[in-house]
Amino acid sequence: MSTEQNPEEFYKKLKEQLYDTATWPSEYLYKFIVPSDKKKIVDIESLFDNLGAVITTTESKNGKYTSVSVNVPMKNPEAVIEKYKEVAEKVEGVISL
């Protein structure tokens, strides 16, 4: 049996934590790690187009990976979770922090 947490359980817990720790609508900071591939970075950026996002990228010391931070206003925890799922579905190899 896998030791990984069930994704639905993870999102349920995240949703509860988001409701407990913020007043909505609120700014939310997403952090993603992707292999340093320009297309993957552009794919993430495009998923946040027209949302008023501030996006910063930082390449790792050895250049293999890039951190993508996205600070964006979100209307509620459900919207935050939907965006996590969208990024995971559309960008192969992404790690959400």
Order of alpha helices (4+ residues) and beta strands (2+ residues): alpha-beta-alpha-beta-beta-alpha-beta
